[in-house]
Amino acid sequence: MMSQRRRAALVTGAGRNIGRAVVLGLARDGFDVVINGATNRDICESVAQEVRDLGAEALVAMGDVGRLEDCARIAAEAISRFGTVDVLVNNAAIRPVKPFLETSEAEWRRVLAVDLDSAVWLARACLPGMVEQGWGRIVSITGLNAIHGHEGRVPVSVAKHGVWGLTKALAKEFGPKGITVNAISPGAIAADGEQPADDPARRAVIARIPAGRLGLPAEIASVLRLLVSDGGAFVNGQMFQVNGGAQT
């Protein structure tokens, strides 16, 4: 540890699935956690209680990360409570499916605001504290949309490719300051409580995964926990595909 102060992590979209698994994994590793959600405060408070049960501190900071003013407020609340955001996890995203020619300007802007701009705004808010202390971690959850273009998800694909570009550029600019910036691209991941065997569409997805199953949120969290640890200090500007061997 760089000091006696416990490190703090801000995780967006943290109420369930990958976000929740990341929060609980970081709490087990000794991080205090800021839990962000857009609308369902009750579920975020439930995750916060799980964090406290693990012996870590938790702050629920509700807000729509697709709005610049909400990003600024969320980061300010985190910094006010914990002094610095040591780890930023950009997990919140929306993934609407709609034909490209039917996508309105407002729909296009909304996807880019949530899926790409939020990572920019939150990085700008959290990086000064990381730079000041000479240590920091940023990890963005991208998904297959950052690697392959997907029909019906053009704005999502554009946004996630943008997050990958942001990751590489920030890694170069802030690497000399003790800060690493990486991305994780999950494959098909089971939602909390999901029973994919009951869903023919999910069985078809599983058939294309060499591992023969869906991934688990905790398996994404395990990779992230390495990246944000002191042991991950030499990993920078990378995107890790965690997808059971799936190629498309």
C-alpha positions as MATLAB code, in Angstrom:
seq = 'MMSQRRRAALVTGAGRNIGRAVVLGLARDGFDVVINGATNRDICESVAQEVRDLGAEALVAMGDVGRLEDCARIAAEAISRFGTVDVLVNNAAIRPVKPFLETSEAEWRRVLAVDLDSAVWLARACLPGMVEQGWGRIVSITGLNAIHGHEGRVPVSVAKHGVWGLTKALAKEFGPKGITVNAISPGAIAADGEQPADDPARRAVIARIPAGRLGLPAEIASVLRLLVSDGGAFVNGQMFQVNGGAQT';
ca = [
       0.000    0.000    0.000;
       1.216    3.506   -0.793;
       0.061    4.716    2.660;
      -2.134    3.702    5.578;
      -5.175    4.980    3.690;
      -7.294    2.226    2.207;
      -7.695    2.417   -1.530;
     -11.097    3.240   -2.970;
     -12.748    2.086   -6.192;
     -15.619    3.626   -8.162;
     -17.639    1.092  -10.157;
     -20.388    2.227  -12.534;
     -23.365    0.000  -13.291;
     -22.620   -1.827  -10.048;
     -26.017   -3.092   -8.951;
     -25.945   -6.513  -10.572;
     -24.121   -9.014  -12.770;
     -20.539   -8.036  -13.674;
     -20.685   -4.750  -11.786;
     -21.821   -6.409   -8.567;
     -19.216   -9.165   -8.899;
     -16.488   -6.550   -9.376;
     -17.635   -4.605   -6.327;
     -17.631   -7.677   -4.097;
     -14.286   -8.874   -5.438;
     -12.663   -5.513   -4.750;
     -14.183   -5.418   -1.266;
     -12.639   -8.818   -0.545;
      -9.293   -7.408   -1.673;
      -9.529   -4.577    0.853;
     -10.913   -1.767   -1.286;
     -13.622    0.589   -0.135;
     -16.167    0.897   -2.941;
     -18.406    3.533   -4.514;
     -21.428    1.795   -6.025;
     -23.094    3.609   -8.912;
     -26.461    2.832  -10.419;
     -28.833    4.817  -12.605;
     -32.309    4.122  -11.231;
     -32.622    1.254   -8.741;
     -31.247    2.557   -5.461;
     -32.570   -0.409   -3.474;
     -30.459   -2.918   -5.393;
     -27.374   -0.706   -5.025;
     -27.983   -0.395   -1.288;
     -28.239   -4.183   -1.116;
     -24.821   -4.506   -2.756;
     -23.477   -1.867   -0.380;
     -24.601   -3.965    2.570;
     -22.810   -6.982    1.102;
     -19.661   -4.850    0.929;
     -20.010   -3.808    4.575;
     -20.536   -7.431    5.560;
     -17.097   -8.094    4.024;
     -15.536   -5.437    6.251;
     -15.145   -2.667    3.671;
     -16.802    0.739    3.439;
     -19.415    1.422    0.786;
     -20.942    4.574   -0.676;
     -23.942    4.494   -3.006;
     -23.697    7.287   -5.603;
     -26.731    7.189   -7.862;
     -26.664    8.972  -11.192;
     -26.947    8.698  -14.956;
     -23.388    8.418  -16.304;
     -24.696    9.489  -19.698;
     -24.940   13.013  -18.261;
     -21.766   15.046  -17.746;
     -23.150   16.732  -14.637;
     -24.003   13.390  -13.043;
     -20.512   12.044  -13.735;
     -19.002   15.127  -12.094;
     -21.253   14.761   -9.065;
     -20.635   11.018   -8.679;
     -16.872   11.530   -8.780;
     -17.099   14.469   -6.370;
     -19.106   12.387   -3.888;
     -16.530    9.602   -4.104;
     -13.586   11.940   -3.628;
     -15.312   13.750   -0.753;
     -15.886   10.442    1.046;
     -12.602    8.653    0.365;
     -10.122   11.381   -0.598;
      -9.218    9.907   -3.982;
     -10.644    7.454   -6.468;
      -7.736    5.032   -6.806;
      -9.520    2.629   -9.153;
     -12.120    3.577  -11.776;
     -14.152    0.779  -13.354;
     -16.260    1.848  -16.350;
     -18.878   -0.870  -16.477;
     -22.208    0.892  -17.105;
     -23.503    0.551  -20.662;
     -26.635    0.335  -22.763;
     -26.874   -1.994  -25.760;
     -30.032   -1.284  -27.753;
     -30.684   -3.323  -30.877;
     -32.065   -1.341  -33.812;
     -31.369   -1.138  -37.553;
     -28.845    1.568  -38.395;
     -31.133    3.451  -40.783;
     -33.878    3.565  -38.158;
     -31.617    4.929  -35.407;
     -32.431    8.538  -34.577;
     -29.865   11.191  -33.737;
     -31.103   11.225  -30.139;
     -30.711    7.438  -29.864;
     -27.224    7.634  -31.376;
     -26.158   10.381  -28.966;
     -27.578    8.555  -25.978;
     -25.586    5.370  -26.640;
     -22.358    7.287  -27.172;
     -22.963    9.335  -24.027;
     -23.448    6.295  -21.796;
     -21.033    3.855  -23.435;
     -18.161    6.178  -24.396;
     -18.447    9.716  -23.075;
     -18.959    8.550  -19.490;
     -15.542    6.867  -19.545;
     -14.008   10.156  -20.710;
     -15.807   12.315  -18.148;
     -15.081   10.021  -15.214;
     -11.430    9.637  -16.202;
     -11.053   13.418  -16.318;
     -12.599   13.670  -12.854;
     -10.569   10.879  -11.246;
      -7.177   11.169  -12.938;
      -5.948   14.320  -11.125;
      -5.984   12.499   -7.787;
      -4.275    9.470   -9.294;
      -1.583   11.674  -10.822;
      -1.025   13.505   -7.547;
      -0.363   10.295   -5.636;
       1.493    8.539   -8.470;
      -0.792    5.485   -8.499;
      -4.053    4.634  -10.191;
      -5.978    2.080  -12.200;
      -8.665    2.479  -14.855;
     -10.419   -0.575  -16.297;
     -13.241   -0.387  -18.846;
     -15.574   -3.269  -19.666;
     -15.961   -3.327  -23.433;
     -17.353   -6.625  -24.726;
     -17.245   -8.138  -28.194;
     -18.559   -4.862  -29.597;
     -15.047   -3.433  -29.157;
     -13.617   -6.132  -31.431;
     -16.312   -7.009  -33.946;
     -18.913   -4.823  -35.580;
     -22.425   -6.087  -34.868;
     -25.432   -5.527  -37.092;
     -28.215   -3.781  -35.266;
     -25.761   -2.370  -32.746;
     -23.851    0.183  -34.795;
     -23.728    2.930  -32.138;
     -22.716    0.388  -29.483;
     -19.938   -0.947  -31.707;
     -18.709    2.579  -32.426;
     -18.778    3.526  -28.743;
     -16.956    0.416  -27.578;
     -14.303    0.778  -30.274;
     -13.912    4.313  -28.951;
     -13.390    3.041  -25.412;
     -10.646    0.759  -26.714;
      -8.967    3.737  -28.395;
      -9.336    5.775  -25.201;
      -7.751    2.950  -23.230;
      -4.674    2.797  -25.436;
      -4.208    6.564  -25.562;
      -4.609    7.106  -21.810;
      -2.262    4.206  -21.096;
       0.499    5.948  -23.028;
      -0.151    9.387  -21.552;
      -0.493    8.353  -17.922;
       1.672    5.237  -17.737;
       4.731    7.325  -16.794;
       2.735    8.669  -13.837;
       2.155    5.273  -12.237;
      -1.316    4.772  -13.718;
      -2.410    1.793  -15.795;
      -5.394    1.795  -18.158;
      -6.764   -1.480  -19.490;
      -9.947   -3.022  -20.867;
     -11.742   -6.328  -20.489;
     -13.875   -7.767  -23.280;
     -16.301  -10.314  -21.827;
     -17.907  -12.902  -24.011;
     -21.355  -14.301  -23.237;
     -21.822  -13.994  -19.476;
     -24.657  -15.452  -17.441;
     -26.739  -12.838  -15.657;
     -27.364  -13.203  -11.937;
     -29.760  -16.106  -11.488;
     -29.899  -16.955  -15.198;
     -30.648  -20.558  -16.197;
     -29.402  -20.678  -19.830;
     -30.309  -24.338  -20.267;
     -33.958  -23.275  -20.364;
     -33.417  -20.821  -23.233;
     -32.915  -22.158  -26.804;
     -31.258  -18.899  -27.892;
     -28.741  -19.151  -25.048;
     -28.058  -22.804  -25.880;
     -27.176  -21.695  -29.414;
     -24.724  -19.143  -28.003;
     -23.132  -21.785  -25.774;
     -22.692  -24.089  -28.765;
     -20.269  -21.534  -30.245;
     -18.129  -21.328  -27.103;
     -15.301  -23.884  -26.919;
     -15.534  -23.911  -23.110;
     -19.079  -25.226  -23.496;
     -20.772  -22.802  -21.124;
     -21.484  -19.169  -20.375;
     -18.997  -17.222  -18.350;
     -19.676  -16.068  -14.804;
     -19.575  -12.466  -13.581;
     -17.033  -13.498  -10.948;
     -14.676  -14.690  -13.705;
     -14.626  -11.194  -15.202;
     -14.065   -9.781  -11.724;
     -11.104  -12.121  -11.192;
      -9.262  -10.703  -14.203;
     -10.053   -7.167  -13.126;
      -8.786   -7.820   -9.599;
      -5.394   -8.734  -11.032;
      -5.276   -5.647  -13.225;
      -5.942   -3.265  -10.333;
      -3.558   -4.959   -7.914;
       0.055   -4.002   -7.296;
       0.922   -7.219   -9.137;
      -0.722   -5.826  -12.277;
       1.457   -2.726  -12.416;
       3.274   -3.783  -15.616;
       0.070   -4.507  -17.536;
      -0.953   -1.376  -19.405;
      -2.868   -0.490  -22.557;
      -4.227   -4.010  -23.053;
      -7.614   -5.553  -23.742;
      -8.270   -8.989  -22.265;
     -10.788  -11.239  -23.985;
     -12.542  -13.368  -21.392;
     -14.882  -15.414  -23.529;
     -14.237  -19.149  -23.172;
     -12.415  -19.253  -26.501;
     -15.195  -17.794  -28.663;
     -13.864  -16.106  -31.791;
     -16.943  -14.166  -32.920;
];
